Amino acid sequence: MQAVPIRNPTAVCRVQPDGWAVLFNPDTAGALALNPTGLAIWQLIDGQRDVAAIAAVLCEQFRDVPPSVQADVTALIEILVEEGLVGYPIWPQPTVSKEEPNR
């Protein structure tokens, strides 16, 4: 299982009328412009989907998605991590045991 990216909860996303967006990180005062595809990826970073799941949704939502979509998603997420806009949980995710409790 791949790591699941999560957004920085303090990040601000301002969507422009032309479909582009500006992400602002108040922790660093940094900003990053996203084209419409980058914005779609940003919106899919929900703490539930890994890179493969994000790429799969893009393939469902858009036509003519390039075969490199998973690598492209990974590349953008790496930039977002460098900018402090996205991260990964540092604690293990809880797992649900399917075993019956001891009585």
Backbone as a chain_set.jsonl record, in Angstrom:
{"seq": "MQAVPIRNPTAVCRVQPDGWAVLFNPDTAGALALNPTGLAIWQLIDGQRDVAAIAAVLCEQFRDVPPSVQADVTALIEILVEEGLVGYPIWPQPTVSKEEPNR", "coords": {"N": [[0.841, -1.191, 0.0], [0.554, 2.202, -0.836], [1.741, 5.33, 0.507], [-0.54, 7.727, 1.8], [-1.264, 10.892, 0.749], [-1.783, 13.969, 2.534], [-3.445, 17.103, 2.872], [-1.993, 20.217, 3.921], [-3.542, 21.599, 6.607], [-3.644, 24.344, 6.986], [-3.265, 25.504, 4.573], [-4.243, 27.63, 1.9], [-6.478, 27.805, -0.761], [-7.081, 29.476, -3.66], [-9.266, 29.728, -6.196], [-9.209, 30.717, -9.52], [-11.16, 32.521, -12.011], [-10.491, 31.476, -14.525], [-9.952, 28.826, -14.152], [-7.491, 28.182, -13.162], [-5.473, 28.044, -10.172], [-4.314, 29.402, -7.051], [-2.208, 28.372, -4.555], [-1.626, 28.992, -1.197], [0.679, 29.019, 1.393], [0.471, 29.719, 4.61], [2.254, 29.188, 6.631], [4.805, 29.391, 5.585], [4.708, 31.561, 3.949], [4.752, 31.086, 1.293], [3.772, 30.659, -2.155], [2.01, 28.97, -4.754], [1.225, 28.395, -8.104], [-1.388, 26.661, -9.752], [-2.323, 24.819, -12.58], [-5.42, 23.93, -14.317], [-5.426, 21.07, -14.278], [-3.62, 20.491, -12.232], [-5.05, 21.643, -10.143], [-7.242, 19.91, -10.065], [-5.96, 17.61, -9.149], [-5.066, 18.534, -6.634], [-7.562, 18.877, -5.392], [-8.311, 16.243, -5.147], [-6.668, 15.232, -3.243], [-7.259, 14.005, -0.36], [-6.669, 12.725, 1.967], [-7.527, 10.147, 1.962], [-7.062, 8.867, -0.437], [-4.462, 7.233, -2.24], [-1.617, 7.796, -4.455], [-2.071, 6.197, -6.736], [-4.858, 5.864, -6.643], [-5.714, 8.506, -6.943], [-4.771, 9.016, -9.537], [-6.364, 7.155, -10.896], [-8.944, 8.233, -10.574], [-8.64, 10.597, -12.034], [-8.367, 9.493, -14.58], [-10.936, 8.544, -14.93], [-12.427, 10.894, -14.919], [-11.489, 12.562, -16.957], [-10.806, 12.895, -20.487], [-8.408, 11.458, -22.755], [-6.172, 11.079, -21.041], [-2.773, 11.001, -20.264], [-0.485, 8.171, -20.487], [1.424, 8.5, -18.555], [0.24, 9.424, -16.254], [0.225, 8.609, -13.514], [2.89, 8.984, -12.751], [3.026, 11.713, -13.231], [1.201, 12.73, -11.34], [2.536, 11.942, -9.022], [4.85, 13.521, -9.281], [3.803, 16.152, -9.039], [2.765, 16.008, -6.425], [5.124, 15.659, -5.003], [6.298, 18.181, -5.371], [4.378, 19.729, -4.03], [4.759, 18.738, -1.46], [7.405, 19.597, -0.974], [6.908, 22.323, -0.88], [5.515, 22.5, 1.431], [2.788, 22.209, 1.415], [1.487, 19.836, 1.309], [1.577, 16.722, 3.014], [2.517, 13.668, 4.707], [0.961, 11.257, 6.805], [2.475, 10.647, 9.969], [2.061, 8.777, 11.819], [1.103, 5.388, 12.426], [-1.613, 4.081, 10.544], [-4.757, 3.22, 11.932], [-5.77, -0.17, 12.219], [-8.378, -2.45, 11.551], [-9.235, -5.16, 13.411], [-10.06, -8.441, 12.471], [-10.424, -10.528, 14.027], [-12.05, -12.386, 16.621], [-12.692, -11.034, 19.835], [-10.868, -12.016, 22.767], [-12.378, -13.946, 25.311]], "CA": [[0.0, 0.0, 0.0], [1.303, 3.441, -0.905], [1.399, 6.358, 1.48], [-1.675, 8.564, 1.414], [-0.957, 12.29, 1.029], [-2.796, 14.806, 3.185], [-3.212, 18.543, 2.708], [-1.703, 21.052, 5.07], [-4.843, 22.215, 6.907], [-3.598, 25.802, 6.973], [-3.109, 25.965, 3.186], [-5.383, 28.34, 1.324], [-6.58, 27.626, -2.209], [-7.95, 30.462, -4.311], [-9.516, 29.326, -7.578], [-9.436, 31.858, -10.396], [-12.23, 32.266, -12.987], [-10.009, 30.738, -15.695], [-9.701, 27.44, -13.784], [-6.222, 28.069, -12.473], [-5.599, 28.297, -8.738], [-3.12, 29.763, -6.303], [-2.142, 27.807, -3.216], [-0.826, 29.821, -0.297], [1.059, 28.378, 2.646], [0.72, 30.776, 5.586], [3.383, 28.822, 7.494], [6.06, 29.792, 4.946], [4.387, 32.702, 3.085], [4.986, 30.67, -0.084], [2.592, 30.5, -3.009], [2.233, 28.107, -5.907], [0.127, 28.42, -9.071], [-1.776, 25.366, -10.299], [-3.19, 24.827, -13.762], [-6.643, 23.182, -14.0], [-5.127, 19.676, -13.933], [-3.037, 20.532, -10.888], [-6.149, 21.912, -9.216], [-8.009, 18.662, -9.921], [-5.167, 16.733, -8.277], [-5.154, 19.119, -5.294], [-8.884, 18.598, -4.838], [-8.414, 14.812, -4.873], [-5.843, 14.915, -2.073], [-8.261, 14.074, 0.704], [-6.281, 11.9, 3.102], [-8.089, 8.81, 1.777], [-6.58, 8.293, -1.695], [-3.04, 7.255, -2.544], [-1.343, 8.317, -5.795], [-2.744, 5.356, -7.735], [-6.294, 6.166, -6.607], [-5.887, 9.84, -7.535], [-4.602, 8.841, -10.98], [-7.535, 6.434, -11.41], [-10.065, 9.175, -10.655], [-8.375, 11.477, -13.176], [-8.673, 8.726, -15.794], [-12.394, 8.461, -15.036], [-13.036, 12.213, -15.101], [-10.979, 13.289, -18.115], [-10.451, 12.138, -21.691], [-7.032, 11.596, -23.25], [-5.206, 11.145, -19.943], [-1.558, 10.339, -20.744], [-0.07, 6.987, -19.728], [2.316, 8.924, -17.471], [-0.56, 10.14, -15.256], [0.628, 8.31, -12.14], [4.169, 9.678, -12.533], [2.732, 13.152, -13.187], [0.591, 12.989, -10.029], [3.624, 11.823, -8.048], [5.719, 14.692, -9.417], [3.144, 17.318, -8.437], [2.689, 15.826, -4.977], [6.469, 15.923, -4.475], [6.441, 19.647, -5.319], [3.512, 20.216, -2.951], [5.426, 18.378, -0.201], [8.535, 20.525, -0.839], [6.369, 23.642, -0.548], [4.824, 22.419, 2.724], [1.343, 22.243, 1.202], [1.018, 18.456, 1.459], [2.473, 15.868, 3.788], [2.076, 12.295, 4.911], [0.816, 10.959, 8.231], [3.672, 10.054, 10.557], [1.634, 7.731, 12.73], [0.477, 4.287, 11.682], [-3.064, 4.129, 10.423], [-5.371, 2.132, 12.7], [-6.308, -1.283, 11.449], [-9.507, -3.111, 12.211], [-8.979, -6.576, 13.567], [-11.183, -9.285, 12.103], [-10.478, -11.624, 14.981], [-12.977, -12.245, 17.724], [-11.98, -10.706, 21.082], [-10.757, -13.107, 23.745], [-13.349, -13.803, 26.402]], "C": [[0.879, 1.245, 0.0], [0.86, 4.387, 0.201], [0.291, 7.243, 0.909], [-1.35, 10.018, 1.761], [-2.137, 13.005, 1.694], [-2.426, 16.272, 2.97], [-2.787, 19.172, 4.026], [-3.007, 21.784, 5.404], [-4.82, 23.739, 6.927], [-3.463, 26.367, 5.559], [-4.403, 26.594, 2.688], [-5.34, 28.153, -0.189], [-7.563, 28.656, -2.756], [-8.062, 30.103, -5.782], [-9.872, 30.575, -8.385], [-10.533, 31.522, -11.418], [-11.786, 31.446, -14.195], [-9.67, 29.277, -15.381], [-8.352, 27.189, -13.147], [-6.459, 28.354, -10.997], [-4.251, 28.725, -8.172], [-3.241, 29.129, -4.93], [-1.211, 28.683, -2.398], [-0.57, 29.05, 0.982], [1.366, 29.465, 3.67], [1.873, 30.461, 6.532], [4.706, 29.326, 6.929], [5.922, 31.067, 4.121], [4.679, 32.377, 1.618], [3.679, 30.516, -0.838], [2.982, 29.663, -4.219], [1.009, 28.179, -6.813], [-0.117, 27.008, -9.59], [-2.628, 25.571, -11.538], [-4.429, 23.99, -13.431], [-6.401, 21.703, -13.639], [-4.529, 19.587, -12.539], [-4.094, 20.784, -9.83], [-6.985, 20.663, -8.992], [-7.27, 17.691, -9.004], [-5.246, 17.233, -6.843], [-6.487, 18.757, -4.638], [-9.077, 17.122, -4.506], [-7.535, 14.364, -3.705], [-6.724, 15.114, -0.848], [-7.893, 13.257, 1.942], [-6.826, 10.487, 3.04], [-7.484, 8.094, 0.57], [-5.058, 8.334, -1.766], [-2.864, 7.74, -3.987], [-2.076, 7.506, -6.863], [-4.24, 5.651, -7.789], [-6.578, 7.538, -7.208], [-5.776, 9.742, -9.053], [-5.811, 8.143, -11.593], [-8.737, 7.357, -11.551], [-9.867, 10.131, -11.832], [-8.702, 10.776, -14.488], [-10.178, 8.602, -16.016], [-13.012, 9.804, -15.419], [-12.646, 12.915, -16.396], [-10.708, 12.344, -19.28], [-8.98, 12.362, -21.996], [-6.014, 11.791, -22.132], [-3.949, 10.391, -20.389], [-1.2, 9.116, -19.895], [0.817, 7.325, -18.529], [1.565, 9.562, -16.306], [-0.09, 9.857, -13.831], [1.96, 8.991, -11.81], [3.952, 11.189, -12.436], [2.115, 13.547, -11.847], [1.673, 12.946, -8.95], [4.522, 13.057, -8.086], [5.089, 15.933, -8.79], [3.083, 17.179, -6.922], [4.057, 16.071, -4.345], [6.731, 17.422, -4.373], [5.612, 20.21, -4.176], [4.113, 19.891, -1.581], [6.59, 19.342, 0.048], [8.071, 21.909, -0.403], [5.625, 23.65, 0.791], [3.313, 22.445, 2.612], [0.692, 20.882, 1.395], [2.046, 17.709, 2.3], [1.91, 14.466, 3.852], [1.931, 12.061, 6.403], [2.089, 10.3, 8.757], [3.325, 8.964, 11.559], [1.03, 6.597, 11.911], [-1.032, 4.432, 11.664], [-3.668, 2.977, 11.221], [-5.912, 1.055, 11.774], [-7.416, -1.932, 12.257], [-9.199, -4.595, 12.23], [-10.247, -7.359, 13.224], [-11.315, -10.482, 13.04], [-11.487, -11.333, 16.083], [-12.185, -11.891, 18.986], [-11.954, -11.932, 21.994], [-11.735, -12.87, 24.883], [-12.906, -14.599, 27.576]], "O": [[1.845, 1.325, 0.76], [-0.234, 4.266, 0.752], [0.206, 7.47, -0.298], [-1.18, 10.349, 2.934], [-3.303, 12.694, 1.454], [-1.25, 16.628, 2.898], [-3.173, 18.718, 5.103], [-3.526, 22.518, 4.563], [-5.878, 24.366, 6.89], [-3.538, 27.581, 5.37], [-5.503, 26.147, 3.014], [-4.295, 28.324, -0.817], [-8.727, 28.696, -2.358], [-7.082, 30.165, -6.524], [-10.717, 31.376, -7.986], [-10.801, 30.345, -11.66], [-12.612, 30.789, -14.829], [-9.157, 28.565, -16.244], [-8.096, 26.095, -12.645], [-7.521, 28.848, -10.617], [-3.197, 28.445, -8.743], [-4.235, 29.315, -4.228], [-0.136, 29.066, -2.859], [-1.492, 28.495, 1.581], [2.43, 30.08, 3.602], [2.413, 31.365, 7.169], [5.624, 29.651, 7.682], [6.923, 31.599, 3.641], [4.834, 33.281, 0.797], [2.624, 30.275, -0.251], [4.137, 29.656, -4.646], [-0.12, 28.039, -6.343], [0.824, 26.254, -9.835], [-3.543, 26.394, -11.546], [-4.484, 23.393, -12.356], [-7.099, 21.154, -12.787], [-4.89, 18.708, -11.757], [-4.043, 20.208, -8.743], [-7.393, 20.38, -7.866], [-7.89, 17.025, -8.175], [-5.469, 16.442, -5.926], [-6.528, 18.376, -3.468], [-9.917, 16.782, -3.672], [-7.656, 13.232, -3.236], [-6.909, 16.231, -0.366], [-8.702, 13.111, 2.858], [-6.614, 9.702, 3.965], [-7.399, 6.866, 0.549], [-4.437, 9.333, -1.404], [-3.844, 8.056, -4.662], [-2.641, 8.079, -7.794], [-4.824, 5.683, -8.872], [-7.575, 7.714, -7.908], [-6.591, 10.316, -9.775], [-6.239, 8.499, -12.692], [-9.471, 7.275, -12.536], [-10.82, 10.441, -12.546], [-9.25, 11.39, -15.403], [-10.64, 8.559, -17.156], [-14.0, 9.853, -16.153], [-13.386, 13.769, -16.883], [-10.421, 11.161, -19.093], [-8.383, 13.34, -21.546], [-5.09, 12.592, -22.271], [-4.05, 9.253, -20.847], [-1.569, 9.038, -18.724], [0.943, 6.528, -17.599], [2.191, 10.183, -15.447], [-0.013, 10.779, -13.019], [2.132, 9.516, -10.71], [4.616, 11.865, -11.651], [2.467, 14.583, -11.283], [1.719, 13.809, -8.073], [4.909, 13.578, -7.04], [5.766, 16.683, -8.086], [3.33, 18.151, -6.207], [4.135, 16.637, -3.255], [7.322, 17.884, -3.396], [6.082, 21.071, -3.433], [3.989, 20.682, -0.646], [6.744, 19.85, 1.159], [8.762, 22.588, 0.356], [5.158, 24.7, 1.231], [2.622, 22.677, 3.604], [-0.515, 20.79, 1.618], [3.234, 18.032, 2.288], [0.959, 14.121, 3.15], [2.701, 12.611, 7.19], [2.706, 9.489, 8.066], [4.217, 8.301, 12.088], [0.505, 6.826, 10.822], [-1.644, 4.853, 12.646], [-3.139, 1.866, 11.188], [-6.437, 1.335, 10.696], [-7.385, -1.954, 13.487], [-8.937, -5.205, 11.193], [-11.351, -6.994, 13.627], [-12.191, -11.33, 12.873], [-11.739, -10.178, 16.426], [-11.09, -12.419, 19.175], [-12.868, -12.757, 21.998], [-11.901, -11.747, 25.358], [-13.586, -14.614, 28.603]]}, "num_chains": 1, "name": "protein.A"}
